[in-house]
C-alpha cells in the first residue's frame, strides 16, 4: 500500500494540531512562566510544519537525485535481527529504568541505558562510553535547571 505525500502530510498536520490543542488545554503551573503546555505545543507546531513540507513535496527532488547504495549485509547480524529479539530491548530498558532509578539514581541508570543502546546500535566501545558518560549529565542538567523537574539523586547526587 502506497500513501501519497499529500495524505501523509495532511495526517501529520492534523496530528500536530491535535497535540498543540491538547497541550494548550493543560493548566499552567502557578509562579512559572513555562508550564507543561510548552512541550506538546512545540511538538505540535513542529509536526504541522513537517506535515506541510511533506504535503507540498518540498525536498522531494533530493530523494530522486540521491544515489542508490547497496547496503552491506552482515549475515550474522541479519540472522540476529531477523530473530526478533532486538524488538524486546526497548521495553526491557524501560523496565530496567522503572526498577533501577530509585535505588541507583537517574544518572547511573541513564548511563547504563545510553551505553546499552549505543552498543546495540553497533557504536564502537569508545563512542558508547562517551555517550553513556555525557548524555545523562546533559539530560539531568536540562531537567534540573531549565525545567525544574527533580530527578532521583540515588547514589550520585549532582551539585546543581
N, C-alpha and C positions, 0 to 999 in steps of 0.2 A: 504494500500500500504506500503510495507516494502522496504526501501532502504538499500543497502549493505553499510557496513562501508567503503569499498574502494571508492565507488561512492561519498559518503558524504565527505570523507576525501579529495578526489581529487577536489571536488567542493570548499571546504574551501581553498585549496592550490591555486586554480585559483582566487578565490575572494581576497585572501591575496595578490597575485601577482598583481592583478589589483589595489588594494588600494595602495600598495607600489609604483607601477609605476606612478599612478596618483599623489601621494604625491611628488614623485621625480621631477615631472614636474612643481611644484609650484615655483614661483620666490622667491629668497631669499630677506630678509629684509636687507637693507644696514646698516652696522655698528653692526649687531648682528650675533653671531655665530650660534645660534639656531633660525631657521625660522619656517614658517608654514608647511614646509615639514616633520618635525620631527614626529609629531603625526600620520599622515597616514602611514608613513614609519614603525613606531614601531607597529602599529596595524596590518599592512600588514604582517610584519615578524612574529608576534605572531599568526596570522591566518594560515600562511603557516606551522609553527611548529606544531600547534594543528592539522591541516589537515593531516600532515604526520604521526603524532602519531595515529590519528584515522584510517587512511588508513592501517597502519601496525598493527593495532589492539593491540597496546600497552595499557595495563591496562584492556583488555577485561576480563581477568580472575577474576579481582576484582568484576566485575558485576555478574559473575556466582557464586562466593563464598559468595556474600552478603546475609544476612538473610532477608527473606521477612517478613515485619512487616505490619500488617493490620492497616491502618490509622484510627484514631479516628474521627468520623464524628459527628459534632455538627449539629443537624437538623436545628436549627435556622440559623446557618452560611451557611449551604449548600443551604437553600432556598434563602438567600440574594445573595449569589454568583451566583446562577443559574438565578437570575432575570436579570443579565447582567449590572446592574447599576455600578458595580465596574469598568467596562471597560471604563467608562467615566471619572474616576478620573485622569488619566494621562493627557488627553487633557485639562481638567478643571484646573489642576495645572499649565500647560503650559500657558494657557490664563491668569491665575492669575499672573504668573511671568511677562508676557508681559505688563500687565497694571499696576502692582504694583511696579516694580523695580525702575522706575524713581522717583516717589514720596516718596517711603519708603526707597529705597536703597537696595543694594544686600544682606547685612547681615540679616536684618529683614525679607525680602522676602524669602530668602533661609531657614531661621529658621522656618518660618511658613510651607513652603513646606516640609521640612525634618520632622517636627513634625507630620503633617497630614499624610505623607506617613508611618511613623513609627506606628502611631496609626491604620491606615488602614491595616497594615500588622500584627496587633494584638500584637504589642510590649506593654510592661507594660508602664504605665504613667511615671514612673521614667526613664525608658530607653528612651522613646520618648523625654523627656525633655533634657536628656544628649545628645542625637543625635542632637536635634534641637539647642542646645547651642554650641556644639563643631564642628560639620561638616561645617557650614557656615564659621566659623573662619579659619578652615584648608583650605578650598577651596579658600577663599579670599587671604590667605597668599600665596598659590601656584600661583594663577593667578597674584597677585600684585607684589610679589618679584621675583619669578623664571621666569615666563613667560612674565612679564611686560605688562600685559593686564589690562587696567584701568576698574574698575567696579564702578558702580554708588554708590557714598557715601551716598546720601539720608539723613535720619535722624541720622544715626550712622556712622560718618566717623571714620575710624580706623587709628591709629597712623603710621602704616607702609605704 
